């Protein structure tokens, strides 16, 4: 009887202690991940700084170098190809902004007008073709830098995407 009385008195305190420990461990885990790159606030800040695209390009080059086992010379050549492609993107940025603005204004209408979109798209068809051409050229230039074995791996990687 004394044991039961003691048990009934301690049960609420034990439950509160377990709850407090659980909450504190969850809070400690959340604090530990604050400086991690997966934090949504950190992601927003990096996008605001403009680092997102640059980080993505570096990651792409790193992944390519790792998968294909690139030499230092090959890395520098491919880095140059990426830089040239980036310069081409900057030239077309204003034109593409015009396309996006026209599409956005069209999307604000009550109904979607397919003929209007076709007109806008055909207006920018030359730009789209040029962008596709630059992309294909960059891939071709990368393939020319690679050895035959690396070329096969590169083409296989592209199929898995």
C-alpha positions, -999 to +999 in steps of 0.1 A: +000+000+000+028+024+008+044+015-026+012+023-044+008+056-026+044+065-034+039+055-071+007+076-075+025+106-060+056+103-082+038+095-115+029+131-124+065+143-116+080+116-137+057+124-166+065+161-164+103+153-163+100+131-194+081+158-212+106+185-202+135+164-214+118+157-247+111+193-254+146+204-244+162+178-267+139+188-296+149+225-290+186+217-288+184+198-322+166+228-338+193+252-325+220+229-338+208+231-373+204+269-374+237+275-392+231+246-416+226+253-453+193+235-452+178+263-432+151+281-452+162+315-439+198+308-450+185+298-484+166+330-487+196+351-477+219+333-502+194+339-530+192+375-520+229+378-522+229+362-557+251+334-546+226+307-555+234+304-592+272+307-586+270+279-559+250+258-583+275+262-611+304+253-587+285+222-575+278+211-610+315+214-619+325+196-588+301+168-594+312+165-630+349+164-619+342+138-594+321+115-616+344+117-646+377+119-626+388+150-644+424+162-645+433+198-634+437+208-670+403+194-679+387+212-650+401+245-660+390+240-696+355+231-685+354+260-661+362+283-690+334+268-711+310+274-682+322+310-679+316+316-716+281+302-714+274+324-684+284+354-704+259+344-731+232+341-705+238+376-693+233+389-728+199+373-731+187+381-697+170+413-707+153+397-737+140+368-715+128+393-689+107+409-717+092+375-726+084+367-690+068+401-685+045+396-715+035+362-704+028+374-669+006+402-682-012+377-704-017+353-674-035+380-655-064+379-679-096+359-669-091+334-697-059+318-712-055+330-748-036+303-766-033+324-798-018+353-779+007+330-762+017+315-796+023+350-809+045+359-780+063+326-782+070+330-819+083+366-812+110+351-791+115+319-811+149+331-824+161+337-788+150+302-777+168+287-807+200+307-799+199+295-763+194+259-773+223+263-798+246+277-770+237+248-747+244+222-774+277+240-783+287+239-746+280+202-744+300+196-776+329+216-762+329+197-730+329+164-749+359+175-768+378+181-736+370+146-723+387+113-731+367+086-749+359+068-716+349+100-699+327+108-729+308+076-725+303+083-688+292+118-696+266+106-721+254+079-697+250+106-670+229+127-694+206+097-701+199+093-663+187+128-659 
